[in-house]
């Protein structure tokens, strides 16, 4: 069962804060720990007629970027 607080927050974000309109392209970015909210926002964007694009990051990815950039420099 979905947490009603997550559903309400997703609705507030999509329909009030961002005011997604039909045809809008919406990037939803977050970590895997935010899965319930990411899914709820995704559903609300679809309901509003938008096109959601999800970008998630996995634990340790930021450190990989930092280490790689440091080695290249």
N, C-alpha and C positions, 0 to 999 in steps of 0.2 A: 504494500500500500504506500502510495506517495505521501510525503510529508506536505501538508497543506501550506506550511510556511514557505517551502521551496516553490510551490506552484504560485503562491501569491507574489513572491519576489520576482519570479520569471515574468508574470503578467505585468507587474509594475515596470520592470525594465523594458520589456518589448513594446507595450502599448502606451506607456506614459513617458518614461525617460528618453527612449530612442524614437518612439512613435513610428514603428515600422509600417510602411505602406506597401501595397501590392507591387511586386517587381523589385523591391529593395534587395540589394545583396548585403548580407550581414555576416561578419566574421565573429565567431564565438571562440574565444581563446581561453584556455585554462589548463590546469594540471589534472591528472587522473583522479585526484582526491575530490575534485569538484564535479564528478560525474553526474550526480543527481540534478544539480543546477544546470549543467550544460545540456542535459537531455531535456529538461523542462523548458529552457530558453529555446532550444532547437524546435520543440513542438509548437511553442507560441509563435515563433517566427513563421513557421509553415502555416499556422492558422491565420496569421495576418497577411498571408499571400507573398511573403518574402522568400528569399533563397538563402538558407543558412549554410555557412561554410565553417566547419569545425577545425580548429588548430589546437592540438593538445601537445603538452610536453611531458616527457617521462622523467622520473627521478634520475638525476645525474647528468642530464643533457646539458645543462648550463655549464657544469664543470668541464664537460668535453669541449665546449666552444672555447672556454677560457684557456684550457691547456693547449688546444690546437693553435689558437692565435698566438699564444706566448712562444710556442716552438717555431712558428713561421717567422716571427719578428726578428 
